């Protein structure tokens, strides 16, 4: 690098941070950092290595800068985002696309040249008077074929602190990959800060450059828009995986422990509020990760890792009964960041559904809060935001799996897709094969919205593989990638579908929250061919006697034939209507849909129509078993 550039870096970084940077011996890093120091114009620069001292420096800066405040319990802090900066900004999250490239109507894009010009204008001088943090992290375990090294530039000590909890440190990984040119980059500025939060949220932008593997975000603090290695990196990874021979998925990874001592690993993809975290945290089982997984084919089998080493979780309804392990991690001393909760007069966090009662007053994302406080439109301001979060290391959880950091990953025995569905799908079913599972369960996934989150309850939303919001390739290409990936496997995991939200005609749920543990134990036994199943037009379902035994073994509950019959009745007309909806989505919105999807869905529809002609719209599992 030119002497002039090196002198500039030394002047801005200071001797110690300059040495940290140049010790990486990476010209691309030096050029990247120099360019954004010049553009953003910070007062000073801090370079984070993997040392405990550097991590502590950033934690202390978050307190000093007012981005976090200490709570009463040692290690606990609280962060508030702006009142209008409380969630991922889907509308202003776009891909920077070269002229002539179009990903289809489901994926938002902007002309690359135009987008870069806009975002660089927002970034220009955005860090005047602030400190720039240059951080290095690793997606996936260290020293692994799954690993992707990343560099983050931000002016937010909160963002840098969060990433230090959520991701494995990567400074030494960069050193090992001397002069590495292939890594993900992230540039974030909170923009103008007023009263401790981003002022210009109307100019909030999140732009993703897939070709250059860089993400820009400005005028926002909310972690979903700013913590680059989370869903922003998932978009980069999906694009990279599509060009290589692996998958980047919105999935948990967990271990199911058979009483005989056997451990079987599952991945699972669920849209929001459909039971993803509660499944990954089942009592007696172990968790590797709750959100993002990379999957690779090794010798014809799928191995998976958790991309992260922490959890950025929704805190609403976390309480001793529903989430005892998370509750314990959040209510004892140790490093935890709470965001957008209520801080009580005792300087303790309070959140919706914590079963401790809502305090009369406190401090929250709206400032000073009292019961009955309303916003400018006259709507009630809740004590804690519905999307309030916690950030914590997974190693604080007692159920963390011993292979959580294994660079080889874990062998995947089963893949689960789940959605919120009141009247179509049975609680659990198994696909006929990889192709059938991918097309009828993953690519056909839809889920009902809830009034609490999206304002209108019961609207069915299509959400391919529970990954639609993060796809960075056309949907048809994504499906083909899955099918091609599976075709190279000599021992593919079994694909299952679950539905925890089936209701009866009185709008009552047909299953209890804890029943999911039985469904997943049934899946585990099916993988090892220990039990039989009933073939239906949509997949294999459990036999009554197996579920009766499992309910007693797992939950010590009696399970009646009446419950079984109601839960596992094949709802023919509803299944046919779903197929017709999914076909319309692909015909109207996905021009590159592979023909095999239409073929498989049509075959399933014909099978449903055949059994309907013979047995009617609602077919009991006993009749289905007798007709096998």
ROVO-802798 format. One record per residue (C-alpha): residue number from 0; residue in three letters; x, z, y. Coordinates in steps of 0.25 Angstrom, whole numbers, always signed. Layout:
PAZA  pos  code      u      w      v
PAZA  NUM   ala      X      Z      Y
...
//
This chain:
PAZA  pos  code      u      w      v
PAZA    0   unk     +0     +0     +0
PAZA    1   unk     +5     -3    +14
PAZA    2   unk    +12     +8    +21
PAZA    3   unk     +2     +8    +33
PAZA    4   unk     -9    +11    +23
PAZA    5   unk     -1    +22    +16
PAZA    6   unk     +2    +28    +29
PAZA    7   unk    -13    +28    +33
PAZA    8   unk    -17    +35    +20
PAZA    9   unk     -6    +46    +22
PAZA   10   unk    -11    +48    +36
PAZA   11   unk    -25    +49    +33
PAZA   12   unk    -24    +57    +20
PAZA   13   unk    -12    +66    +23
PAZA   14   unk     +0    +68    +15
PAZA   15   unk     -6    +76     +3
PAZA   16   unk    -19    +67     +1
PAZA   17   unk    -10    +54     +3
PAZA   18   unk     -1    +59     -8
PAZA   19   unk    -14    +61    -17
PAZA   20   unk    -18    +47    -14
PAZA   21   unk     -5    +39    -16
PAZA   22   unk     -2    +47    -29
PAZA   23   unk    -13    +39    -35
PAZA   24   unk     -4    +26    -33
PAZA   25   unk    -17    +18    -31
PAZA   26   unk    -17     +7    -21
PAZA   27   unk    -32     +4    -22
PAZA   28   unk    -35    +19    -19
PAZA   29   unk    -26    +19     -7
PAZA   30   unk    -32     +6     -2
PAZA   31   unk    -46    +12     -5
PAZA   32   unk    -43    +25     +2
PAZA   33   unk    -36    +19    +14
PAZA   34   unk    -48     +9    +17
PAZA   35   unk    -58    +20    +17
PAZA   36   unk    -50    +30    +25
PAZA   37   unk    -48    +19    +36
PAZA   38   unk    -63    +15    +35
PAZA   39   unk    -69    +29    +35
PAZA   40   unk    -58    +36    +44
PAZA   41   unk    -58    +50    +39
PAZA   42   unk    -51    +61    +46
PAZA   43   unk    -43    +65    +33
PAZA   44   unk    -43    +61    +18
PAZA   45   unk    -42    +70     +6
PAZA   46   unk    -38    +65     -8
PAZA   47   unk    -44    +72    -20
PAZA   48   unk    -35    +73    -32
PAZA   49   unk    -40    +80    -45
PAZA   50   unk    -34    +94    -40
PAZA   51   unk    -43   +106    -39
PAZA   52   unk    -37   +108    -25
PAZA   53   unk    -43    +94    -21
PAZA   54   unk    -56    +97    -27
PAZA   55   unk    -57   +111    -20
PAZA   56   unk    -53   +104     -6
PAZA   57   unk    -65    +95     -7
PAZA   58   unk    -74   +106    -11
PAZA   59   unk    -70   +115     +1
PAZA   60   unk    -71   +103    +10
PAZA   61   unk    -86   +101     +6
PAZA   62   unk    -88   +115    +10
PAZA   63   unk    -80   +114    +23
PAZA   64   unk    -87   +101    +27
PAZA   65   unk   -100   +107    +25
PAZA   66   unk   -104    +97    +14
PAZA   67   unk   -106   +108     +4
PAZA   68   unk   -109   +123     +7
PAZA   69   unk   -105   +135     -2
PAZA   70   unk   -116   +142    -10
PAZA   71   unk   -116   +156    -14
PAZA   72   unk   -111   +153    -28
PAZA   73   unk    -96   +150    -30
PAZA   74   unk    -94   +135    -31
PAZA   75   unk   -108   +131    -27
PAZA   76   unk   -110   +122    -15
PAZA   77   unk   -121   +115     -8
PAZA   78   unk   -122   +101     -2
PAZA   79   unk   -133    +95     +6
PAZA   80   unk   -135    +80     +8
PAZA   81   unk   -143    +75    +20
PAZA   82   unk   -158    +76    +19
PAZA   83   unk   -159    +61    +18
PAZA   84   unk   -147    +60     +8
PAZA   85   unk   -152    +66     -4
PAZA   86   unk   -152    +55    -15
PAZA   87   unk   -145    +42    -19
PAZA   88   unk   -148    +31     -9
PAZA   89   unk   -153    +20    -18
PAZA   90   unk   -157    +11     -7
PAZA   91   unk   -143    +11     +0
PAZA   92   unk   -135    +11    -13
PAZA   93   unk   -131     -4    -15
PAZA   94   unk   -121    -13    -22
PAZA   95   unk   -111    -21    -14
PAZA   96   unk   -113    -35    -20
PAZA   97   unk   -105    -47    -17
PAZA   98   unk   -113    -59    -13
PAZA   99   unk   -121    -66    -24
PAZA  100   unk   -122    -53    -33
PAZA  101   unk   -135    -48    -35
PAZA  102   unk   -138    -36    -45
PAZA  103   unk   -153    -38    -45
PAZA  104   unk   -165    -31    -38
PAZA  105   unk   -162    -18    -45
PAZA  106   unk   -149    -16    -39
PAZA  107   unk   -146    -15    -24
PAZA  108   unk   -135    -23    -17
PAZA  109   unk   -129    -27     -4
PAZA  110   unk   -120    -38     +0
PAZA  111   unk   -106    -32     -2
PAZA  112   unk   -100    -37    +11
PAZA  113   unk   -112    -32    +19
PAZA  114   unk   -112    -18    +11
PAZA  115   unk    -97    -16    +13
PAZA  116   unk    -98    -19    +28
PAZA  117   unk   -109     -9    +29
PAZA  118   unk   -103     +3    +21
PAZA  119   unk    -90     +1    +28
PAZA  120   unk    -96     +2    +41
PAZA  121   unk   -103    +15    +37
PAZA  122   unk    -89    +20    +31
PAZA  123   unk    -81    +17    +44
PAZA  124   unk    -77    +30    +50
PAZA  125   unk    -87    +38    +42
PAZA  126   unk    -76    +48    +39
PAZA  127   unk    -71    +51    +53
PAZA  128   unk    -68    +66    +54
PAZA  129   unk    -70    +68    +39
PAZA  130   unk    -62    +69    +27
PAZA  131   unk    -61    +58    +17
PAZA  132   unk    -60    +63     +2
PAZA  133   unk    -54    +53     -8
PAZA  134   unk    -57    +58    -22
PAZA  135   unk    -54    +52    -36
PAZA  136   unk    -63    +54    -48
PAZA  137   unk    -65    +49    -62
PAZA  138   unk    -78    +44    -68
PAZA  139   unk    -78    +48    -83
PAZA  140   unk    -68    +57    -90
PAZA  141   unk    -53    +56    -86
PAZA  142   unk    -44    +47    -94
PAZA  143   unk    -55    +39   -100
PAZA  144   unk    -59    +25   -102
PAZA  145   unk    -72    +29    -95
PAZA  146   unk    -65    +34    -83
PAZA  147   unk    -67    +27    -69
PAZA  148   unk    -58    +33    -58
PAZA  149   unk    -65    +34    -44
PAZA  150   unk    -61    +36    -29
PAZA  151   unk    -70    +42    -19
PAZA  152   unk    -69    +42     -4
PAZA  153   unk    -79    +51     +3
PAZA  154   unk    -80    +60    +16
PAZA  155   unk    -89    +70     +8
PAZA  156   unk    -82    +82     +2
PAZA  157   unk    -96    +84     -5
PAZA  158   unk    -95    +71    -12
PAZA  159   unk    -80    +73    -15
PAZA  160   unk    -84    +87    -21
PAZA  161   unk    -95    +82    -29
PAZA  162   unk    -87    +71    -35
PAZA  163   unk    -76    +82    -39
PAZA  164   unk    -87    +89    -47
PAZA  165   unk    -94    +77    -53
PAZA  166   unk    -82    +68    -57
PAZA  167   unk    -68    +70    -64
PAZA  168   unk    -56    +69    -54
PAZA  169   unk    -49    +56    -54
PAZA  170   unk    -37    +57    -46
PAZA  171   unk    -28    +58    -58
PAZA  172   unk    -35    +47    -65
PAZA  173   unk    -32    +38    -53
PAZA  174   unk    -17    +42    -55
PAZA  175   unk    -17    +38    -69
PAZA  176   unk    -23    +25    -66
PAZA  177   unk    -12    +22    -56
PAZA  178   unk    -16    +11    -46
PAZA  179   unk    -29     +9    -53
PAZA  180   unk    -38     -1    -46
PAZA  181   unk    -51     +1    -54
PAZA  182   unk    -59    +13    -49
PAZA  183   unk    -72    +17    -42
PAZA  184   unk    -72    +20    -27
PAZA  185   unk    -82    +27    -18
PAZA  186   unk    -82    +29     -3
PAZA  187   unk    -92    +38     +3
PAZA  188   unk    -94    +44    +17
PAZA  189   unk   -105    +53    +21
PAZA  190   unk   -105    +47    +35
PAZA  191   unk   -109    +54    +47
PAZA  192   unk   -112    +69    +44
PAZA  193   unk   -122    +77    +52
PAZA  194   unk   -126    +91    +48
PAZA  195   unk   -118    +89    +35
PAZA  196   unk   -125    +77    +30
PAZA  197   unk   -124    +62    +31
PAZA  198   unk   -131    +58    +44
PAZA  199   unk   -133    +43    +42
PAZA  200   unk   -140    +42    +29
PAZA  201   unk   -148    +30    +34
PAZA  202   unk   -134    +23    +32
PAZA  203   unk   -132    +28    +18
PAZA  204   unk   -126    +18     +9
PAZA  205   unk   -120    +17     -5
PAZA  206   unk   -114     +4     -8
PAZA  207   unk   -107     +1    -21
PAZA  208   unk    -97    -10    -23
PAZA  209   unk    -96    -13    -38
PAZA  210   unk    -85    -24    -37
PAZA  211   unk    -75    -15    -29
PAZA  212   unk    -80     -2    -36
PAZA  213   unk    -83     +6    -24
PAZA  214   unk    -95    +13    -18
PAZA  215   unk    -98    +17     -4
PAZA  216   unk   -108    +27     +1
PAZA  217   unk   -110    +32    +16
PAZA  218   unk   -119    +41    +24
PAZA  219   unk   -123    +49    +12
PAZA  220   unk   -119    +62     +5
PAZA  221   unk   -129    +63     -7
PAZA  222   unk   -120    +63    -19
PAZA  223   unk   -128    +51    -26
PAZA  224   unk   -123    +42    -14
PAZA  225   unk   -109    +48    -12
PAZA  226   unk   -103    +54    -25
PAZA  227   unk    -97    +40    -28
PAZA  228   unk    -94    +43    -43
PAZA  229   unk   -108    +46    -47
PAZA  230   unk   -119    +35    -47
PAZA  231   unk   -111    +26    -37
PAZA  232   unk   -100    +26    -47
PAZA  233   unk   -110    +23    -58
PAZA  234   unk   -114    +10    -51
PAZA  235   unk    -99     +6    -51
PAZA  236   unk    -97    +10    -66
PAZA  237   unk   -110     +2    -70
PAZA  238   unk   -104    -10    -64
PAZA  239   unk    -90     -8    -70
PAZA  240   unk    -96     -5    -84
PAZA  241   unk   -104    -18    -83
PAZA  242   unk    -91    -26    -82
PAZA  243   unk    -84    -18    -93
PAZA  244   unk    -89    -13   -106
PAZA  245   unk    -96     +1   -104
PAZA  246   unk   -108     +7    -97
PAZA  247   unk   -110    +17    -85
PAZA  248   unk   -123    +24    -86
PAZA  249   unk   -132    +34    -79
PAZA  250   unk   -131    +43    -92
PAZA  251   unk   -129    +57    -96
PAZA  252   unk   -119    +60   -108
PAZA  253   unk   -123    +72   -117
PAZA  254   unk   -120    +78   -131
PAZA  255   unk   -131    +82   -140
PAZA  256   unk   -126    +93   -150
PAZA  257   unk   -132    +92   -164
PAZA  258   unk   -133   +105   -171
PAZA  259   unk   -124   +100   -182
PAZA  260   unk   -113    +99   -171
PAZA  261   unk   -114    +85   -168
PAZA  262   unk   -113    +80   -154
PAZA  263   unk   -120    +67   -150
PAZA  264   unk   -118    +61   -136
PAZA  265   unk   -129    +54   -128
PAZA  266   unk   -130    +47   -114
PAZA  267   unk   -143    +47   -107
PAZA  268   unk   -149    +39    -95
PAZA  269   unk   -161    +45    -87
PAZA  270   unk   -166    +42    -73
PAZA  271   unk   -168    +53    -64
PAZA  272   unk   -177    +65    -68
PAZA  273   unk   -178    +60    -82
PAZA  274   unk   -170    +71    -89
PAZA  275   unk   -156    +66    -89
PAZA  276   unk   -149    +79    -85
PAZA  277   unk   -158    +88    -93
PAZA  278   unk   -155    +79   -106
PAZA  279   unk   -140    +80   -103
PAZA  280   unk   -141    +95   -102
PAZA  281   unk   -149    +98   -114
PAZA  282   unk   -146   +112   -119
PAZA  283   unk   -136   +113   -131
PAZA  284   unk   -131    +99   -128
PAZA  285   unk   -119    +95   -120
PAZA  286   unk   -117    +86   -107
PAZA  287   unk   -106    +76   -104
PAZA  288   unk   -113    +70    -91
PAZA  289   unk   -127    +69    -85
PAZA  290   unk   -127    +57    -77
PAZA  291   unk   -117    +45    -79
PAZA  292   unk   -110    +40    -91
PAZA  293   unk   -100    +29    -95
PAZA  294   unk   -102    +23   -108
PAZA  295   unk    -91    +15   -116
PAZA  296   unk    -91     +8   -129
PAZA  297   unk    -79    +13   -138
PAZA  298   unk    -78     +7   -152
PAZA  299   unk    -93     +3   -152
PAZA  300   unk    -98    +17   -148
PAZA  301   unk   -102    +22   -134
PAZA  302   unk    -95    +33   -127
PAZA  303   unk    -99    +40   -114
PAZA  304   unk    -93    +49   -103
PAZA  305   unk    -99    +56    -92
PAZA  306   unk    -94    +49    -79
PAZA  307   unk    -95    +63    -71
PAZA  308   unk    -90    +77    -73
PAZA  309   unk   -101    +83    -65
PAZA  310   unk   -116    +83    -62
PAZA  311   unk   -123    +79    -49
PAZA  312   unk   -137    +84    -54
PAZA  313   unk   -151    +86    -48
PAZA  314   unk   -153   +101    -47
PAZA  315   unk   -168   +101    -46
PAZA  316   unk   -174   +109    -57
PAZA  317   unk   -161   +114    -62
PAZA  318   unk   -164   +128    -67
PAZA  319   unk   -161   +138    -78
PAZA  320   unk   -172   +132    -87
PAZA  321   unk   -171   +117    -86
PAZA  322   unk   -155   +116    -84
PAZA  323   unk   -149   +129    -88
PAZA  324   unk   -135   +123    -89
PAZA  325   unk   -135   +116    -76
PAZA  326   unk   -141   +128    -70
PAZA  327   unk   -130   +137    -75
PAZA  328   unk   -120   +127    -69
PAZA  329   unk   -127   +128    -55
PAZA  330   unk   -129   +143    -54
PAZA  331   unk   -115   +148    -57
PAZA  332   unk   -103   +148    -49
PAZA  333   unk    -94   +135    -49
PAZA  334   unk    -94   +122    -42
PAZA  335   unk   -108   +116    -39
PAZA  336   unk   -113   +107    -28
PAZA  337   unk   -127   +109    -25
PAZA  338   unk   -133    +98    -16
PAZA  339   unk   -146    +98     -8
PAZA  340   unk   -152   +111    -14
PAZA  341   unk   -157   +123     -6
PAZA  342   unk   -147   +134     -2
PAZA  343   unk   -154   +147     -2
PAZA  344   unk   -151   +159     +7
PAZA  345   unk   -142   +164     -4
PAZA  346   unk   -133   +152     -2
PAZA  347   unk   -138   +147    -16
PAZA  348   unk   -144   +134    -21
PAZA  349   unk   -158   +132    -24
PAZA  350   unk   -165   +120    -29
PAZA  351   unk   -178   +114    -34
PAZA  352   unk   -182   +119    -48
PAZA  353   unk   -171   +129    -49
PAZA  354   unk   -182   +139    -53
PAZA  355   unk   -177   +150    -43
PAZA  356   unk   -188   +147    -33
PAZA  357   unk   -187   +139    -20
PAZA  358   unk   -181   +148     -8
PAZA  359   unk   -188   +149     +5
PAZA  360   unk   -177   +143    +13
PAZA  361   unk   -162   +138    +12
PAZA  362   unk   -153   +127    +16
PAZA  363   unk   -155   +113    +10
PAZA  364   unk   -153    +98    +12
PAZA  365   unk   -163    +99    +24
PAZA  366   unk   -156   +110    +31
PAZA  367   unk   -163   +124    +32
PAZA  368   unk   -174   +124    +23
PAZA  369   unk   -187   +133    +21
PAZA  370   unk   -199   +131    +12
PAZA  371   unk   -208   +121    +18
PAZA  372   unk   -198   +113    +26
PAZA  373   unk   -202    +99    +27
PAZA  374   unk   -195    +86    +31
PAZA  375   unk   -198    +76    +43
PAZA  376   unk   -209    +70    +35
PAZA  377   unk   -216    +83    +31
PAZA  378   unk   -211    +83    +17
PAZA  379   unk   -206    +96    +11
PAZA  380   unk   -191    +98    +10
PAZA  381   unk   -188   +104     -4
PAZA  382   unk   -178   +116     -4
PAZA  383   unk   -168   +108    -13
PAZA  384   unk   -169    +93    -13
PAZA  385   unk   -175    +87    -26
PAZA  386   unk   -162    +79    -28
PAZA  387   unk   -153    +91    -25
PAZA  388   unk   -141    +91    -34
PAZA  389   unk   -129    +99    -40
PAZA  390   unk   -115    +94    -43
PAZA  391   unk   -108   +102    -54
PAZA  392   unk    -97    +99    -65
PAZA  393   unk   -102    +97    -79
PAZA  394   unk    -92   +106    -84
PAZA  395   unk   -100   +118    -78
PAZA  396   unk   -111   +115    -88
PAZA  397   unk   -110   +122   -101
PAZA  398   unk   -115   +110   -109
PAZA  399   unk   -104   +101   -105
PAZA  400   unk    -99    +93   -117
PAZA  401   unk    -85    +94   -122
PAZA  402   unk    -83    +79   -121
PAZA  403   unk    -87    +78   -106
PAZA  404   unk    -74    +74   -102
PAZA  405   unk    -69    +66   -115
PAZA  406   unk    -63    +53   -110
PAZA  407   unk    -68    +47   -123
PAZA  408   unk    -82    +49   -119
PAZA  409   unk    -93    +53   -130
PAZA  410   unk    -99    +45   -140
PAZA  411   unk   -113    +41   -136
PAZA  412   unk   -124    +43   -147
PAZA  413   unk   -136    +41   -139
PAZA  414   unk   -141    +35   -126
PAZA  415   unk   -154    +40   -119
PAZA  416   unk   -163    +34   -109
PAZA  417   unk   -173    +43   -102
PAZA  418   unk   -184    +41    -92
PAZA  419   unk   -196    +48    -86
PAZA  420   unk   -208    +42    -93
PAZA  421   unk   -222    +49    -94
PAZA  422   unk   -229    +40   -104
PAZA  423   unk   -221    +29   -111
PAZA  424   unk   -209    +34   -119
PAZA  425   unk   -207    +44   -130
PAZA  426   unk   -198    +56   -128
PAZA  427   unk   -187    +50   -136
PAZA  428   unk   -184    +37   -143
PAZA  429   unk   -173    +29   -149
PAZA  430   unk   -170    +15   -147
PAZA  431   unk   -168     +5   -158
PAZA  432   unk   -154     +1   -154
PAZA  433   unk   -145     -1   -142
PAZA  434   unk   -152    -13   -136
PAZA  435   unk   -166     -8   -138
PAZA  436   unk   -162     +6   -131
PAZA  437   unk   -155     -1   -120
PAZA  438   unk   -166    -11   -117
PAZA  439   unk   -179     -2   -119
PAZA  440   unk   -174    +11   -116
PAZA  441   unk   -162    +10   -106
PAZA  442   unk   -165     -3    -99
PAZA  443   unk   -180     +0    -99
PAZA  444   unk   -179    +14    -93
PAZA  445   unk   -190    +18    -83
PAZA  446   unk   -193    +32    -78
PAZA  447   unk   -204    +38    -70
PAZA  448   unk   -201    +43    -56
PAZA  449   unk   -205    +58    -52
PAZA  450   unk   -212    +62    -39
PAZA  451   unk   -201    +72    -36
PAZA  452   unk   -190    +62    -35
PAZA  453   unk   -197    +48    -31
PAZA  454   unk   -210    +52    -25
PAZA  455   unk   -219    +44    -35
PAZA  456   unk   -221    +50    -49
PAZA  457   unk   -222    +41    -62
PAZA  458   unk   -216    +28    -57
PAZA  459   unk   -208    +21    -68
PAZA  460   unk   -195    +16    -63
PAZA  461   unk   -186     +7    -71
PAZA  462   unk   -172    +13    -72
PAZA  463   unk   -163     +5    -82
PAZA  464   unk   -154    +15    -90
PAZA  465   unk   -157    +25    -79
PAZA  466   unk   -146    +18    -71
PAZA  467   unk   -154     +8    -62
PAZA  468   unk   -150    +15    -49
PAZA  469   unk   -135    +13    -53
PAZA  470   unk   -134     +0    -59
PAZA  471   unk   -123     -9    -53
PAZA  472   unk   -126    -22    -62
PAZA  473   unk   -139    -30    -64
PAZA  474   unk   -148    -24    -73
PAZA  475   unk   -148    -35    -83
PAZA  476   unk   -133    -34    -84
PAZA  477   unk   -134    -19    -86
PAZA  478   unk   -143    -21    -98
PAZA  479   unk   -134    -31   -104
PAZA  480   unk   -122    -22   -102
PAZA  481   unk   -129    -11   -110
PAZA  482   unk   -133    -21   -121
PAZA  483   unk   -119    -27   -122
PAZA  484   unk   -113    -13   -122
PAZA  485   unk   -122     -9   -134
PAZA  486   unk   -119    -22   -142
PAZA  487   unk   -104    -18   -143
PAZA  488   unk   -107     -4   -149
PAZA  489   unk   -106     -2   -164
PAZA  490   unk   -113    +11   -163
PAZA  491   unk   -122    +12   -151
PAZA  492   unk   -129    +25   -146
PAZA  493   unk   -144    +26   -149
PAZA  494   unk   -152    +24   -136
PAZA  495   unk   -164    +33   -134
PAZA  496   unk   -175    +35   -124
PAZA  497   unk   -181    +48   -119
PAZA  498   unk   -193    +52   -111
PAZA  499   unk   -195    +66   -107
PAZA  500   unk   -207    +64    -98
PAZA  501   unk   -218    +59   -107
PAZA  502   unk   -231    +64   -103
PAZA  503   unk   -245    +65   -109
PAZA  504   unk   -258    +60   -103
PAZA  505   unk   -259    +74    -96
PAZA  506   unk   -246    +71    -89
PAZA  507   unk   -239    +82    -97
PAZA  508   unk   -225    +80   -102
PAZA  509   unk   -225    +78   -117
PAZA  510   unk   -211    +84   -119
PAZA  511   unk   -204    +96   -114
PAZA  512   unk   -190    +96   -106
PAZA  513   unk   -183   +102   -118
PAZA  514   unk   -188    +91   -128
PAZA  515   unk   -177    +82   -123
PAZA  516   unk   -167    +90   -132
PAZA  517   unk   -175    +86   -144
PAZA  518   unk   -176    +71   -141
PAZA  519   unk   -161    +71   -139
PAZA  520   unk   -158    +79   -152
PAZA  521   unk   -167    +68   -159
PAZA  522   unk   -159    +57   -153
PAZA  523   unk   -146    +64   -158
PAZA  524   unk   -151    +64   -172
PAZA  525   unk   -156    +50   -171
PAZA  526   unk   -142    +46   -167
PAZA  527   unk   -136    +52   -180
PAZA  528   unk   -147    +46   -188
PAZA  529   unk   -152    +60   -193
PAZA  530   unk   -167    +57   -191
PAZA  531   unk   -177    +46   -191
PAZA  532   unk   -186    +40   -180
PAZA  533   unk   -198    +32   -179
PAZA  534   unk   -197    +18   -174
PAZA  535   unk   -206    +14   -163
PAZA  536   unk   -207     +1   -154
PAZA  537   unk   -199     +8   -143
PAZA  538   unk   -189    +15   -152
PAZA  539   unk   -187    +26   -162
PAZA  540   unk   -194    +40   -160
PAZA  541   unk   -192    +53   -167
PAZA  542   unk   -200    +58   -179
PAZA  543   unk   -208    +70   -177
PAZA  544   unk   -201    +79   -188
PAZA  545   unk   -187    +77   -181
PAZA  546   unk   -193    +81   -167
PAZA  547   unk   -200    +93   -173
PAZA  548   unk   -187    +98   -179
PAZA  549   unk   -179    +95   -167
PAZA  550   unk   -189   +102   -157
PAZA  551   unk   -187   +114   -166
PAZA  552   unk   -172   +113   -167
PAZA  553   unk   -169   +110   -153
PAZA  554   unk   -180   +117   -145
PAZA  555   unk   -186   +126   -155
PAZA  556   unk   -199   +120   -152
PAZA  557   unk   -211   +115   -161
PAZA  558   unk   -214   +100   -159
PAZA  559   unk   -228    +96   -164
PAZA  560   unk   -232    +82   -169
PAZA  561   unk   -242    +82   -158
PAZA  562   unk   -231    +82   -147
PAZA  563   unk   -223    +72   -155
PAZA  564   unk   -235    +62   -156
PAZA  565   unk   -237    +63   -141
PAZA  566   unk   -223    +62   -137
PAZA  567   unk   -219    +50   -146
PAZA  568   unk   -232    +42   -146
PAZA  569   unk   -228    +27   -143
PAZA  570   unk   -235    +24   -130
PAZA  571   unk   -236     +9   -132
PAZA  572   unk   -243     +4   -120
PAZA  573   unk   -234    +12   -111
PAZA  574   unk   -221     +6   -118
PAZA  575   unk   -226     -8   -117
PAZA  576   unk   -229     -6   -102
PAZA  577   unk   -215     -1   -100
PAZA  578   unk   -209    -13   -107
PAZA  579   unk   -217    -22    -97
PAZA  580   unk   -212    -14    -85
PAZA  581   unk   -198    -15    -89
PAZA  582   unk   -199    -30    -92
PAZA  583   unk   -205    -32    -78
PAZA  584   unk   -193    -24    -72
PAZA  585   unk   -183    -33    -79
PAZA  586   unk   -190    -46    -77
PAZA  587   unk   -192    -43    -62
PAZA  588   unk   -180    -36    -58
PAZA  589   unk   -168    -39    -68
PAZA  590   unk   -166    -54    -68
PAZA  591   unk   -154    -53    -78
PAZA  592   unk   -162    -44    -88
PAZA  593   unk   -157    -48   -102
PAZA  594   unk   -167    -55   -111
PAZA  595   unk   -165    -44   -122
PAZA  596   unk   -172    -34   -113
PAZA  597   unk   -185    -42   -113
PAZA  598   unk   -184    -45   -127
PAZA  599   unk   -182    -30   -132
PAZA  600   unk   -193    -25   -123
PAZA  601   unk   -202    -36   -127
PAZA  602   unk   -199    -33   -142
PAZA  603   unk   -203    -18   -139
PAZA  604   unk   -215    -22   -132
PAZA  605   unk   -220    -30   -144
PAZA  606   unk   -217    -19   -153
PAZA  607   unk   -226    -10   -145
PAZA  608   unk   -237    -20   -144
PAZA  609   unk   -236    -21   -159
PAZA  610   unk   -238     -6   -162
PAZA  611   unk   -249     -5   -151
PAZA  612   unk   -257    -16   -158
PAZA  613   unk   -256     -7   -171
PAZA  614   unk   -257     +7   -166
PAZA  615   unk   -261     +7   -151
PAZA  616   unk   -255    +12   -138
PAZA  617   unk   -251    +26   -142
PAZA  618   unk   -244    +27   -156
PAZA  619   unk   -240    +40   -162
PAZA  620   unk   -226    +42   -168
PAZA  621   unk   -233    +44   -182
PAZA  622   unk   -239    +30   -181
PAZA  623   unk   -226    +24   -177
PAZA  624   unk   -218    +31   -188
PAZA  625   unk   -229    +27   -198
PAZA  626   unk   -227    +12   -194
PAZA  627   unk   -212    +12   -195
//
